[in-house]
Amino acid sequence: MKLSEIAKFLNLEFSGDDIEINALNSISKAGLDELTYCDGDKNVKNISLCSAGAIIVSKKYESLIPKDMQKLISPDPHLSFAYLSKIFAKPLFSNSYTENKISNTAKIMPNVYIGKGVNIENNVTIMAGAYIGDNVSIGEDSIIHPNVVIYNDSKIGKRCHLLANCVIGSDGFGYAHSKNGEHHKIYHNGNVILEDDVEIGACTTIDRAVFESTIIKKGTKIDNLVQVGHNCDIGTNCIIVAQSGLSGSSILGTNVTMGGQSATSGHLKIGDFATIAARGGVSKSLEGGKVYGGFPIMLQKEWLKLQARIASAFKDKNKE
């Protein structure tokens, strides 16, 4: 799609080289045939390092754009990007035929849907009712339980267990908001990668990334009814207990444990071997090797002391 056509679609002014744009990408990864955007102060530092062919920015940051990069000036770059993401969204079903590679040792039960370009390795078991989208790969000895949904482009490692009704690679919860309060969907073109020996519990959902990959690293075990948001990066051998939730772009180090109903806000990092106690609310990045709890999050031992003081204060007040 020509950049001039994109400008017309977004109702933005354009002057410069009318280059061909083949995809959207993040400001740190975009190439010469791709369009990116900068939506605020957190990404401004990346503009000078960006290799995109073109960028959508506000008037405020126009002077920071490299001379050889084309630009579209928008009053709301995030909203403009949301509109454009629909145009560049991947189709739900592939338009071209790509042969599947399915091992003759794989066991596939009735009523399984398998898309195009799927790679299923030795000794994989896929139970009834599963949906395997286009360009999915499933490593050897993995077990896909009934009614699991694996969306397009997802990569499942070796010896993974995906329990009933879990969903891998659904769109992330991303919207841009107009001045009138309308919510405009951001279409996600990334994927999900599960490395080897990962287990995903029943009814757990793992969202695909906007551009790149949501990653669950080797040996991590995730319980039932867990939500993992887009662009999360979960380290090796983590334990995430039922009803926990990770907001988008949360990064967990190796061997992080999250107790039941604990949660993170987005764009933060939890260090190696940290433990979040049940119902802990992580609202900031945390050092590894410590046990945290409560909300606002603090060291668990301090949280327990605080609860004891509160209980004591109520007890004393009731005596009066």
Solvent accessible surface area in square Angstrom, and as a share of the most:
residue,aa,sasa,rsa
1,M,65,0.29
2,K,84,0.35
3,L,0,0.00
4,S,42,0.27
5,E,87,0.39
6,I,0,0.00
7,A,3,0.02
8,K,171,0.73
9,F,95,0.39
10,L,18,0.09
11,N,139,0.71
12,L,27,0.14
13,E,163,0.73
14,F,54,0.23
15,S,98,0.63
16,G,55,0.53
17,D,92,0.48
18,D,63,0.33
19,I,47,0.24
20,E,75,0.34
21,I,0,0.00
22,N,92,0.47
23,A,34,0.26
24,L,16,0.08
25,N,27,0.14
26,S,22,0.14
27,I,13,0.07
28,S,82,0.53
29,K,125,0.53
30,A,4,0.03
31,G,24,0.23
32,L,147,0.73
33,D,64,0.33
34,E,29,0.13
35,L,2,0.01
36,T,3,0.02
37,Y,32,0.12
38,C,1,0.01
39,D,52,0.27
40,G,20,0.19
41,D,106,0.55
42,K,121,0.51
43,N,35,0.18
44,V,33,0.19
45,K,145,0.62
46,N,33,0.17
47,I,0,0.00
48,S,80,0.51
49,L,143,0.71
50,C,13,0.08
51,S,67,0.43
52,A,4,0.03
53,G,8,0.07
54,A,0,0.00
55,I,0,0.00
56,I,1,0.00
57,V,0,0.00
58,S,24,0.16
59,K,145,0.61
60,K,147,0.62
61,Y,21,0.08
62,E,42,0.19
63,S,106,0.68
64,L,83,0.42
65,I,18,0.09
66,P,36,0.23
67,K,209,0.89
68,D,128,0.66
69,M,13,0.06
70,Q,25,0.11
71,K,77,0.32
72,L,0,0.00
73,I,48,0.25
74,S,3,0.02
75,P,126,0.79
76,D,53,0.27
77,P,12,0.08
78,H,54,0.24
79,L,24,0.12
80,S,10,0.06
81,F,7,0.03
82,A,1,0.01
83,Y,87,0.33
84,L,0,0.00
85,S,1,0.01
86,K,130,0.55
87,I,81,0.41
88,F,34,0.14
89,A,31,0.24
90,K,103,0.44
91,P,75,0.47
92,L,139,0.69
93,F,114,0.47
94,S,31,0.20
95,N,141,0.72
96,S,72,0.46
97,Y,172,0.66
98,T,66,0.39
99,E,125,0.56
100,N,49,0.25
101,K,146,0.62
102,I,72,0.37
103,S,24,0.15
104,N,152,0.78
105,T,71,0.42
106,A,20,0.15
107,K,123,0.52
108,I,60,0.31
109,M,66,0.29
110,P,101,0.64
111,N,129,0.66
112,V,27,0.16
113,Y,99,0.37
114,I,42,0.21
115,G,5,0.05
116,K,71,0.30
117,G,17,0.17
118,V,1,0.01
119,N,53,0.27
120,I,2,0.01
121,E,62,0.28
122,N,71,0.37
123,N,85,0.43
124,V,1,0.00
125,T,30,0.18
126,I,0,0.00
127,M,45,0.20
128,A,40,0.31
129,G,33,0.31
130,A,2,0.02
131,Y,54,0.21
132,I,0,0.00
133,G,0,0.00
134,D,5,0.03
135,N,64,0.33
136,V,0,0.00
137,S,27,0.18
138,I,1,0.01
139,G,6,0.05
140,E,52,0.23
141,D,60,0.31
142,S,0,0.00
143,I,49,0.25
144,I,0,0.00
145,H,44,0.19
146,P,48,0.30
147,N,77,0.40
148,V,0,0.00
149,V,38,0.22
150,I,0,0.00
151,Y,82,0.31
152,N,22,0.11
153,D,25,0.13
154,S,0,0.00
155,K,80,0.34
156,I,6,0.03
157,G,13,0.13
158,K,79,0.34
159,R,102,0.37
160,C,0,0.00
161,H,67,0.30
162,L,0,0.00
163,L,46,0.23
164,A,32,0.25
165,N,68,0.35
166,C,0,0.00
167,V,33,0.19
168,I,0,0.00
169,G,1,0.01
170,S,26,0.17
171,D,54,0.28
172,G,5,0.05
173,F,170,0.71
174,G,10,0.09
175,Y,76,0.29
176,A,1,0.01
177,H,107,0.48
178,S,19,0.12
179,K,207,0.88
180,N,132,0.67
181,G,46,0.44
182,E,92,0.41
183,H,126,0.56
184,H,49,0.22
185,K,71,0.30
186,I,11,0.06
187,Y,61,0.23
188,H,10,0.05
189,N,33,0.17
190,G,4,0.04
191,N,21,0.11
192,V,0,0.00
193,I,52,0.26
194,L,2,0.01
195,E,63,0.28
196,D,39,0.20
197,D,35,0.18
198,V,1,0.00
199,E,60,0.27
200,I,0,0.00
201,G,2,0.02
202,A,26,0.20
203,C,61,0.37
204,T,0,0.00
205,T,43,0.25
206,I,0,0.00
207,D,9,0.05
208,R,16,0.06
209,A,0,0.00
210,V,25,0.14
211,F,45,0.19
212,E,74,0.33
213,S,30,0.19
214,T,0,0.00
215,I,41,0.21
216,I,0,0.00
217,K,63,0.27
218,K,103,0.44
219,G,12,0.11
220,T,0,0.00
221,K,84,0.35
222,I,5,0.03
223,D,52,0.27
224,N,59,0.30
225,L,100,0.50
226,V,3,0.02
227,Q,72,0.32
228,V,0,0.00
229,G,6,0.06
230,H,39,0.17
231,N,47,0.24
232,C,0,0.00
233,D,39,0.20
234,I,0,0.00
235,G,6,0.05
236,T,46,0.26
237,N,74,0.38
238,C,0,0.00
239,I,76,0.38
240,I,1,0.01
241,V,53,0.31
242,A,29,0.23
243,Q,93,0.41
244,S,3,0.02
245,G,18,0.17
246,L,3,0.01
247,S,47,0.30
248,G,14,0.14
249,S,26,0.17
250,S,0,0.00
251,I,73,0.37
252,L,3,0.02
253,G,13,0.12
254,T,37,0.21
255,N,51,0.26
256,V,0,0.00
257,T,44,0.26
258,M,0,0.00
259,G,13,0.12
260,G,19,0.18
261,Q,81,0.36
262,S,1,0.00
263,A,42,0.33
264,T,8,0.05
265,S,51,0.33
266,G,27,0.26
267,H,135,0.60
268,L,12,0.06
269,K,113,0.48
270,I,0,0.00
271,G,15,0.15
272,D,72,0.37
273,F,126,0.52
274,A,0,0.00
275,T,45,0.26
276,I,0,0.00
277,A,21,0.16
278,A,68,0.52
279,R,178,0.65
280,G,1,0.01
281,G,14,0.14
282,V,3,0.01
283,S,59,0.38
284,K,115,0.49
285,S,69,0.44
286,L,16,0.08
287,E,115,0.52
288,G,29,0.28
289,G,57,0.55
290,K,84,0.36
291,V,76,0.44
292,Y,14,0.06
293,G,0,0.00
294,G,8,0.08
295,F,130,0.54
296,P,90,0.57
297,I,7,0.04
298,M,58,0.26
299,L,59,0.30
300,Q,41,0.18
301,K,124,0.52
302,E,67,0.30
303,W,63,0.22
304,L,101,0.50
305,K,102,0.43
306,L,62,0.31
307,Q,66,0.29
308,A,62,0.48
309,R,146,0.53
310,I,76,0.39
311,A,62,0.48
312,S,57,0.37
313,A,60,0.47
314,F,126,0.52
315,K,127,0.54
316,D,77,0.40
317,K,138,0.59
318,N,123,0.63
319,K,148,0.63
320,E,178,0.80
